[in-house]
């Protein structure tokens, strides 16, 4: 059971890393960044697939993967690239966290 959550956590981290790498590649970085983007997304999706094999329901796994990825990417954009993070955006991140919690608490898996 715990292995599924570990796989999901690593999948989320890799998805965020891929998105950050995409930002690096798009602002004049080396073309090699795109290789990192592709590799990280590929491994992230593979780990998400393995997560589902452990028995974590699709709605729970994908909901947490997508929502957490969005929130972490927004925070990483602020920290790494000094991108704007408004109060409304912070409220949105808070609502994402509440939504993920409700999905988890509402599933029969937990």
N, CA, C and O atoms as a GROMACS GRO file, in nm:
protein
  440
    1UNK      N    1   0.083  -0.119   0.000
    1UNK     CA    2   0.000   0.000   0.000
    1UNK      C    3   0.087   0.125   0.000
    1UNK      O    4   0.062   0.218  -0.077
    2UNK      N    5   0.186   0.129   0.084
    2UNK     CA    6   0.271   0.249   0.094
    2UNK      C    7   0.351   0.269  -0.035
    2UNK      O    8   0.385   0.382  -0.070
    3UNK      N    9   0.381   0.161  -0.105
    3UNK     CA   10   0.458   0.173  -0.228
    3UNK      C   11   0.383   0.255  -0.333
    3UNK      O   12   0.444   0.329  -0.410
    4UNK      N   13   0.250   0.242  -0.336
    4UNK     CA   14   0.169   0.320  -0.428
    4UNK      C   15   0.182   0.470  -0.403
    4UNK      O   16   0.191   0.549  -0.497
    5UNK      N   17   0.184   0.508  -0.278
    5UNK     CA   18   0.196   0.650  -0.243
    5UNK      C   19   0.336   0.702  -0.273
    5UNK      O   20   0.353   0.818  -0.312
    6UNK      N   21   0.435   0.617  -0.255
    6UNK     CA   22   0.573   0.657  -0.288
    6UNK      C   23   0.586   0.676  -0.439
    6UNK      O   24   0.644   0.774  -0.485
    7UNK      N   25   0.531   0.582  -0.516
    7UNK     CA   26   0.533   0.595  -0.662
    7UNK      C   27   0.461   0.722  -0.707
    7UNK      O   28   0.508   0.791  -0.797
    8UNK      N   29   0.348   0.751  -0.644
    8UNK     CA   30   0.273   0.871  -0.680
    8UNK      C   31   0.352   0.997  -0.646
    8UNK      O   32   0.353   1.092  -0.725
    9UNK      N   33   0.416   1.000  -0.532
    9UNK     CA   34   0.496   1.117  -0.493
    9UNK      C   35   0.610   1.142  -0.592
    9UNK      O   36   0.635   1.256  -0.631
   10UNK      N   37   0.678   1.036  -0.632
   10UNK     CA   38   0.788   1.051  -0.727
   10UNK      C   39   0.734   1.094  -0.863
   10UNK      O   40   0.796   1.175  -0.932
   11UNK      N   41   0.617   1.041  -0.903
   11UNK     CA   42   0.555   1.082  -1.029
   11UNK      C   43   0.523   1.230  -1.028
   11UNK      O   44   0.544   1.299  -1.129
   12UNK      N   45   0.474   1.281  -0.918
   12UNK     CA   46   0.443   1.424  -0.905
   12UNK      C   47   0.570   1.507  -0.914
   12UNK      O   48   0.574   1.607  -0.985
   13UNK      N   49   0.673   1.466  -0.843
   13UNK     CA   50   0.800   1.540  -0.845
   13UNK      C   51   0.857   1.545  -0.986
   13UNK      O   52   0.905   1.650  -1.030
   14UNK      N   53   0.851   1.433  -1.056
   14UNK     CA   54   0.904   1.430  -1.193
   14UNK      C   55   0.819   1.514  -1.289
   14UNK      O   56   0.873   1.576  -1.381
   15UNK      N   57   0.688   1.516  -1.269
   15UNK     CA   58   0.601   1.597  -1.353
   15UNK      C   59   0.633   1.746  -1.335
   15UNK      O   60   0.639   1.821  -1.432
   16UNK      N   61   0.653   1.787  -1.212
   16UNK     CA   62   0.689   1.926  -1.183
   16UNK      C   63   0.827   1.957  -1.240
   16UNK      O   64   0.848   2.064  -1.298
   17UNK      N   65   0.921   1.865  -1.223
   17UNK     CA   66   1.056   1.885  -1.279
   17UNK      C   67   1.052   1.898  -1.430
   17UNK      O   68   1.124   1.980  -1.488
   18UNK      N   69   0.968   1.818  -1.495
   18UNK     CA   70   0.955   1.826  -1.641
   18UNK      C   71   0.900   1.961  -1.683
   18UNK      O   72   0.947   2.020  -1.780
   19UNK      N   73   0.802   2.009  -1.611
   19UNK     CA   74   0.742   2.138  -1.645
   19UNK      C   75   0.840   2.252  -1.622
   19UNK      O   76   0.846   2.346  -1.702
   20UNK      N   77   0.917   2.245  -1.516
   20UNK     CA   78   1.020   2.346  -1.491
   20UNK      C   79   1.126   2.340  -1.601
   20UNK      O   80   1.172   2.443  -1.649
   21UNK      N   81   1.164   2.220  -1.641
   21UNK     CA   82   1.261   2.204  -1.749
   21UNK      C   83   1.207   2.259  -1.880
   21UNK      O   84   1.282   2.316  -1.960
   22UNK      N   85   1.078   2.243  -1.902
   22UNK     CA   86   1.016   2.299  -2.022
   22UNK      C   87   1.028   2.451  -2.022
   22UNK      O   88   1.053   2.512  -2.127
   23UNK      N   89   1.011   2.511  -1.907
   23UNK     CA   90   1.028   2.657  -1.894
   23UNK      C   91   1.172   2.696  -1.925
   23UNK      O   92   1.196   2.795  -1.994
   24UNK      N   93   1.266   2.619  -1.874
   24UNK     CA   94   1.408   2.648  -1.899
   24UNK      C   95   1.440   2.636  -2.048
   24UNK      O   96   1.514   2.719  -2.102
   25UNK      N   97   1.386   2.536  -2.112
   25UNK     CA   98   1.413   2.515  -2.255
   25UNK      C   99   1.351   2.625  -2.339
   25UNK      O  100   1.407   2.665  -2.442
   26UNK      N  101   1.236   2.675  -2.297
   26UNK     CA  102   1.164   2.771  -2.379
   26UNK      C  103   1.218   2.913  -2.370
   26UNK      O  104   1.182   2.998  -2.452
   27UNK      N  105   1.301   2.941  -2.273
   27UNK     CA  106   1.355   3.077  -2.258
   27UNK      C  107   1.502   3.083  -2.298
   27UNK      O  108   1.583   3.150  -2.234
   28UNK      N  109   1.534   3.013  -2.404
   28UNK     CA  110   1.669   3.023  -2.458
   28UNK      C  111   1.767   2.922  -2.405
   28UNK      O  112   1.888   2.935  -2.426
   29UNK      N  113   1.718   2.822  -2.337
   29UNK     CA  114   1.808   2.719  -2.287
   29UNK      C  115   1.852   2.626  -2.399
   29UNK      O  116   1.804   2.636  -2.512
   30UNK      N  117   1.939   2.540  -2.368
   30UNK     CA  118   1.989   2.442  -2.464
   30UNK      C  119   1.876   2.349  -2.509
   30UNK      O  120   1.780   2.325  -2.435
   31UNK      N  121   1.889   2.298  -2.629
   31UNK     CA  122   1.791   2.201  -2.679
   31UNK      C  123   1.792   2.074  -2.596
   31UNK      O  124   1.696   1.996  -2.601
   32UNK      N  125   1.897   2.051  -2.522
   32UNK     CA  126   1.905   1.931  -2.439
   32UNK      C  127   1.802   1.932  -2.328
   32UNK      O  128   1.766   1.827  -2.275
   33UNK      N  129   1.753   2.050  -2.292
   33UNK     CA  130   1.646   2.058  -2.191
   33UNK      C  131   1.525   1.978  -2.237
   33UNK      O  132   1.457   1.916  -2.156
   34UNK      N  133   1.497   1.981  -2.369
   34UNK     CA  134   1.381   1.908  -2.420
   34UNK      C  135   1.394   1.758  -2.398
   34UNK      O  136   1.293   1.690  -2.376
   35UNK      N  137   1.512   1.706  -2.404
   35UNK     CA  138   1.533   1.564  -2.376
   35UNK      C  139   1.497   1.534  -2.230
   35UNK      O  140   1.435   1.432  -2.200
   36UNK      N  141   1.537   1.623  -2.141
   36UNK     CA  142   1.502   1.608  -2.001
   36UNK      C  143   1.352   1.618  -1.977
   36UNK      O  144   1.295   1.544  -1.896
   37UNK      N  145   1.288   1.710  -2.050
   37UNK     CA  146   1.143   1.724  -2.040
   37UNK      C  147   1.075   1.594  -2.081
   37UNK      O  148   0.991   1.542  -2.007
   38UNK      N  149   1.111   1.543  -2.197
   38UNK     CA  150   1.049   1.420  -2.247
   38UNK      C  151   1.073   1.302  -2.153
   38UNK      O  152   0.982   1.224  -2.124
   39UNK      N  153   1.195   1.290  -2.105
   39UNK     CA  154   1.228   1.177  -2.016
   39UNK      C  155   1.151   1.186  -1.884
   39UNK      O  156   1.097   1.087  -1.837
   40UNK      N  157   1.146   1.305  -1.827
   40UNK     CA  158   1.077   1.321  -1.698
   40UNK      C  159   0.928   1.297  -1.712
   40UNK      O  160   0.867   1.233  -1.626
   41UNK      N  161   0.867   1.347  -1.820
   41UNK     CA  162   0.724   1.320  -1.841
   41UNK      C  163   0.699   1.172  -1.863
   41UNK      O  164   0.602   1.117  -1.809
   42UNK      N  165   0.784   1.106  -1.941
   42UNK     CA  166   0.768   0.964  -1.968
   42UNK      C  167   0.775   0.882  -1.839
   42UNK      O  168   0.691   0.795  -1.816
   43UNK      N  169   0.874   0.910  -1.757
   43UNK     CA  170   0.888   0.836  -1.631
   43UNK      C  171   0.773   0.870  -1.537
   43UNK      O  172   0.723   0.783  -1.466
   44UNK      N  173   0.730   0.997  -1.535
   44UNK     CA  174   0.620   1.037  -1.449
   44UNK      C  175   0.492   0.962  -1.485
   44UNK      O  176   0.424   0.909  -1.396
   45UNK      N  177   0.459   0.956  -1.614
   45UNK     CA  178   0.340   0.883  -1.656
   45UNK      C  179   0.354   0.734  -1.627
   45UNK      O  180   0.257   0.668  -1.591
   46UNK      N  181   0.472   0.681  -1.644
   46UNK     CA  182   0.495   0.539  -1.614
   46UNK      C  183   0.474   0.511  -1.466
   46UNK      O  184   0.413   0.410  -1.430
   47UNK      N  185   0.523   0.599  -1.383
   47UNK     CA  186   0.504   0.581  -1.238
   47UNK      C  187   0.358   0.597  -1.199
   47UNK      O  188   0.310   0.528  -1.109
   48UNK      N  189   0.288   0.688  -1.266
   48UNK     CA  190   0.144   0.702  -1.240
   48UNK      C  191   0.073   0.571  -1.276
   48UNK      O  192  -0.018   0.528  -1.204
   49UNK      N  193   0.112   0.509  -1.385
   49UNK     CA  194   0.054   0.381  -1.425
   49UNK      C  195   0.083   0.274  -1.320
   49UNK      O  196  -0.005   0.196  -1.283
   50UNK      N  197   0.206   0.270  -1.272
   50UNK     CA  198   0.241   0.174  -1.168
   50UNK      C  199   0.164   0.200  -1.039
   50UNK      O  200   0.128   0.107  -0.967
   51UNK      N  201   0.140   0.328  -1.011
   51UNK     CA  202   0.061   0.364  -0.893
   51UNK      C  203  -0.078   0.301  -0.902
   51UNK      O  204  -0.129   0.247  -0.803
   52UNK      N  205  -0.138   0.307  -1.020
   52UNK     CA  206  -0.271   0.249  -1.038
   52UNK      C  207  -0.269   0.098  -1.018
   52UNK      O  208  -0.366   0.040  -0.969
   53UNK      N  209  -0.159   0.035  -1.056
   53UNK     CA  210  -0.148  -0.111  -1.038
   53UNK      C  211  -0.144  -0.151  -0.891
   53UNK      O  212  -0.175  -0.266  -0.857
   54UNK      N  213  -0.106  -0.057  -0.802
   54UNK     CA  214  -0.102  -0.091  -0.660
   54UNK      C  215  -0.240  -0.089  -0.597
   54UNK      O  216  -0.257  -0.127  -0.481
   55UNK      N  217  -0.340  -0.045  -0.674
   55UNK     CA  218  -0.476  -0.046  -0.623
   55UNK      C  219  -0.532   0.090  -0.586
   55UNK      O  220  -0.649   0.100  -0.548
   56UNK      N  221  -0.452   0.194  -0.597
   56UNK     CA  222  -0.504   0.327  -0.571
   56UNK      C  223  -0.600   0.361  -0.686
   56UNK      O  224  -0.561   0.350  -0.803
   57UNK      N  225  -0.722   0.402  -0.656
   57UNK     CA  226  -0.820   0.429  -0.761
   57UNK      C  227  -0.775   0.542  -0.854
   57UNK      O  228  -0.702   0.633  -0.814
   58UNK      N  229  -0.819   0.535  -0.979
   58UNK     CA  230  -0.782   0.633  -1.081
   58UNK      C  231  -0.818   0.775  -1.038
   58UNK      O  232  -0.735   0.865  -1.050
   59UNK      N  233  -0.939   0.796  -0.989
   59UNK     CA  234  -0.981   0.930  -0.949
   59UNK      C  235  -0.894   0.988  -0.839
   59UNK      O  236  -0.865   1.108  -0.838
   60UNK      N  237  -0.853   0.904  -0.748
   60UNK     CA  238  -0.768   0.949  -0.637
   60UNK      C  239  -0.627   0.978  -0.688
   60UNK      O  240  -0.573   1.086  -0.665
   61UNK      N  241  -0.568   0.882  -0.757
   61UNK     CA  242  -0.429   0.897  -0.803
   61UNK      C  243  -0.414   1.013  -0.900
   61UNK      O  244  -0.327   1.098  -0.883
   62UNK      N  245  -0.500   1.017  -1.003
   62UNK     CA  246  -0.487   1.122  -1.103
   62UNK      C  247  -0.524   1.258  -1.044
   62UNK      O  248  -0.459   1.358  -1.074
   63UNK      N  249  -0.626   1.262  -0.960
   63UNK     CA  250  -0.665   1.388  -0.897
   63UNK      C  251  -0.552   1.447  -0.814
   63UNK      O  252  -0.524   1.566  -0.823
   64UNK      N  253  -0.489   1.365  -0.735
   64UNK     CA  254  -0.378   1.411  -0.653
   64UNK      C  255  -0.259   1.448  -0.740
   64UNK      O  256  -0.196   1.551  -0.717
   65UNK      N  257  -0.228   1.367  -0.840
   65UNK     CA  258  -0.115   1.392  -0.930
   65UNK      C  259  -0.132   1.525  -1.002
   65UNK      O  260  -0.040   1.607  -1.004
   66UNK      N  261  -0.248   1.546  -1.060
   66UNK     CA  262  -0.271   1.667  -1.139
   66UNK      C  263  -0.279   1.792  -1.050
   66UNK      O  264  -0.213   1.892  -1.078
   67UNK      N  265  -0.358   1.784  -0.946
   67UNK     CA  266  -0.378   1.902  -0.861
   67UNK      C  267  -0.251   1.942  -0.787
   67UNK      O  268  -0.217   2.061  -0.779
   68UNK      N  269  -0.182   1.845  -0.733
   68UNK     CA  270  -0.057   1.875  -0.661
   68UNK      C  271   0.048   1.928  -0.757
   68UNK      O  272   0.125   2.018  -0.723
   69UNK      N  273   0.051   1.872  -0.878
   69UNK     CA  274   0.145   1.921  -0.979
   69UNK      C  275   0.121   2.067  -1.014
   69UNK      O  276   0.215   2.144  -1.027
   70UNK      N  277  -0.006   2.104  -1.030
   70UNK     CA  278  -0.040   2.244  -1.060
   70UNK      C  279   0.006   2.336  -0.946
   70UNK      O  280   0.069   2.438  -0.970
   71UNK      N  281  -0.027   2.298  -0.824
   71UNK     CA  282   0.008   2.382  -0.710
   71UNK      C  283   0.160   2.394  -0.694
   71UNK      O  284   0.211   2.505  -0.675
   72UNK      N  285   0.231   2.283  -0.702
   72UNK     CA  286   0.377   2.288  -0.687
   72UNK      C  287   0.444   2.363  -0.801
   72UNK      O  288   0.544   2.432  -0.780
   73UNK      N  289   0.390   2.350  -0.922
   73UNK     CA  290   0.447   2.422  -1.036
   73UNK      C  291   0.430   2.572  -1.019
   73UNK      O  292   0.522   2.649  -1.050
   74UNK      N  293   0.315   2.615  -0.970
   74UNK     CA  294   0.294   2.758  -0.945
   74UNK      C  295   0.391   2.810  -0.839
   74UNK      O  296   0.447   2.918  -0.854
   75UNK      N  297   0.409   2.733  -0.734
   75UNK     CA  298   0.503   2.775  -0.629
   75UNK      C  299   0.647   2.773  -0.679
   75UNK      O  300   0.726   2.862  -0.645
   76UNK      N  301   0.682   2.674  -0.759
   76UNK     CA  302   0.817   2.668  -0.816
   76UNK      C  303   0.841   2.784  -0.911
   76UNK      O  304   0.951   2.839  -0.915
   77UNK      N  305   0.739   2.822  -0.989
   77UNK     CA  306   0.752   2.936  -1.079
   77UNK      C  307   0.783   3.063  -1.003
   77UNK      O  308   0.861   3.146  -1.048
   78UNK      N  309   0.721   3.077  -0.890
   78UNK     CA  310   0.747   3.195  -0.805
   78UNK      C  311   0.889   3.189  -0.748
   78UNK      O  312   0.963   3.288  -0.754
   79UNK      N  313   0.926   3.075  -0.695
   79UNK     CA  314   1.056   3.061  -0.629
   79UNK      C  315   1.173   3.067  -0.727
   79UNK      O  316   1.275   3.129  -0.698
   80UNK      N  317   1.159   3.004  -0.841
   80UNK     CA  318   1.272   2.992  -0.935
   80UNK      C  319   1.278   3.102  -1.038
   80UNK      O  320   1.387   3.142  -1.080
   81UNK      N  321   1.161   3.152  -1.081
   81UNK     CA  322   1.158   3.246  -1.193
   81UNK      C  323   1.098   3.381  -1.155
   81UNK      O  324   1.080   3.468  -1.241
   82UNK      N  325   1.067   3.398  -1.026
   82UNK     CA  326   1.009   3.524  -0.977
   82UNK      C  327   0.879   3.558  -1.048
   82UNK      O  328   0.847   3.676  -1.068
   83UNK      N  329   0.803   3.455  -1.086
   83UNK     CA  330   0.674   3.478  -1.150
   83UNK      C  331   0.574   3.526  -1.047
   83UNK      O  332   0.587   3.498  -0.928
   84UNK      N  333   0.475   3.599  -1.094
   84UNK     CA  334   0.375   3.657  -1.007
   84UNK      C  335   0.291   3.548  -0.940
   84UNK      O  336   0.255   3.449  -1.004
   85UNK      N  337   0.262   3.567  -0.814
   85UNK     CA  338   0.176   3.478  -0.738
   85UNK      C  339   0.082   3.566  -0.657
   85UNK      O  340   0.118   3.614  -0.549
   86UNK      N  341  -0.038   3.586  -0.709
   86UNK     CA  342  -0.133   3.678  -0.646
   86UNK      C  343  -0.210   3.610  -0.533
   86UNK      O  344  -0.200   3.490  -0.512
   87UNK      N  345  -0.286   3.691  -0.462
   87UNK     CA  346  -0.369   3.636  -0.355
   87UNK      C  347  -0.472   3.538  -0.411
   87UNK      O  348  -0.501   3.435  -0.349
   88UNK      N  349  -0.528   3.571  -0.528
   88UNK     CA  350  -0.624   3.480  -0.589
   88UNK      C  351  -0.558   3.348  -0.625
   88UNK      O  352  -0.619   3.241  -0.610
   89UNK      N  353  -0.435   3.354  -0.672
   89UNK     CA  354  -0.364   3.231  -0.706
   89UNK      C  355  -0.337   3.150  -0.580
   89UNK      O  356  -0.351   3.027  -0.581
   90UNK      N  357  -0.298   3.216  -0.472
   90UNK     CA  358  -0.276   3.146  -0.346
   90UNK      C  359  -0.406   3.085  -0.294
   90UNK      O  360  -0.406   2.974  -0.240
   91UNK      N  361  -0.516   3.157  -0.310
   91UNK     CA  362  -0.646   3.102  -0.272
   91UNK      C  363  -0.675   2.977  -0.356
   91UNK      O  364  -0.724   2.877  -0.304
   92UNK      N  365  -0.645   2.984  -0.485
   92UNK     CA  366  -0.664   2.868  -0.573
   92UNK      C  367  -0.582   2.750  -0.528
   92UNK      O  368  -0.630   2.636  -0.529
   93UNK      N  369  -0.458   2.774  -0.488
   93UNK     CA  370  -0.373   2.665  -0.438
   93UNK      C  371  -0.433   2.606  -0.312
   93UNK      O  372  -0.434   2.484  -0.294
   94UNK      N  373  -0.484   2.692  -0.225
   94UNK     CA  374  -0.551   2.643  -0.104
   94UNK      C  375  -0.673   2.558  -0.136
   94UNK      O  376  -0.696   2.456  -0.073
   95UNK      N  377  -0.751   2.602  -0.236
   95UNK     CA  378  -0.868   2.525  -0.277
   95UNK      C  379  -0.828   2.392  -0.340
   95UNK      O  380  -0.896   2.291  -0.322
   96UNK      N  381  -0.717   2.393  -0.413
   96UNK     CA  382  -0.665   2.267  -0.468
   96UNK      C  383  -0.633   2.170  -0.355
   96UNK      O  384  -0.669   2.052  -0.361
   97UNK      N  385  -0.565   2.219  -0.254
   97UNK     CA  386  -0.529   2.133  -0.141
   97UNK      C  387  -0.653   2.078  -0.071
   97UNK      O  388  -0.657   1.962  -0.031
   98UNK      N  389  -0.754   2.164  -0.055
   98UNK     CA  390  -0.879   2.118   0.006
   98UNK      C  391  -0.945   2.013  -0.083
   98UNK      O  392  -0.996   1.912  -0.034
   99UNK      N  393  -0.945   2.037  -0.214
   99UNK     CA  394  -1.004   1.941  -0.308
   99UNK      C  395  -0.934   1.806  -0.304
   99UNK      O  396  -1.000   1.702  -0.305
  100UNK      N  397  -0.803   1.807  -0.300
  100UNK     CA  398  -0.727   1.682  -0.292
  100UNK      C  399  -0.761   1.609  -0.163
  100UNK      O  400  -0.779   1.487  -0.162
  101UNK      N  401  -0.771   1.682  -0.053
  101UNK     CA  402  -0.805   1.621   0.074
  101UNK      C  403  -0.945   1.559   0.069
  101UNK      O  404  -0.966   1.448   0.118
  102UNK      N  405  -1.039   1.631   0.009
  102UNK     CA  406  -1.177   1.579   0.000
  102UNK      C  407  -1.183   1.455  -0.089
  102UNK      O  408  -1.257   1.361  -0.060
  103UNK      N  409  -1.106   1.454  -0.199
  103UNK     CA  410  -1.103   1.335  -0.284
  103UNK      C  411  -1.049   1.217  -0.206
  103UNK      O  412  -1.104   1.107  -0.212
  104UNK      N  413  -0.943   1.239  -0.133
  104UNK     CA  414  -0.883   1.131  -0.055
  104UNK      C  415  -0.977   1.082   0.056
  104UNK      O  416  -0.995   0.962   0.075
  105UNK      N  417  -1.037   1.175   0.127
  105UNK     CA  418  -1.127   1.136   0.236
  105UNK      C  419  -1.255   1.071   0.184
  105UNK      O  420  -1.314   0.988   0.252
  106UNK      N  421  -1.298   1.108   0.065
  106UNK     CA  422  -1.420   1.055   0.009
  106UNK      C  423  -1.404   0.921  -0.059
  106UNK      O  424  -1.504   0.856  -0.093
  107UNK      N  425  -1.281   0.879  -0.081
  107UNK     CA  426  -1.263   0.751  -0.150
  107UNK      C  427  -1.277   0.636  -0.053
  107UNK      O  428  -1.246   0.649   0.066
  108UNK      N  429  -1.323   0.525  -0.104
  108UNK     CA  430  -1.336   0.406  -0.020
  108UNK      C  431  -1.202   0.337  -0.003
  108UNK      O  432  -1.187   0.244   0.077
  109UNK      N  433  -1.102   0.385  -0.081
  109UNK     CA  434  -0.969   0.325  -0.077
  109UNK      C  435  -0.902   0.353   0.057
  109UNK      O  436  -0.839   0.265   0.116
  110UNK      N  437  -0.916   0.476   0.105
  110UNK     CA  438  -0.845   0.519   0.228
  110UNK      C  439  -0.889   0.435   0.342
  110UNK      O  440  -0.843   0.455   0.455
   0.00000   0.00000   0.00000
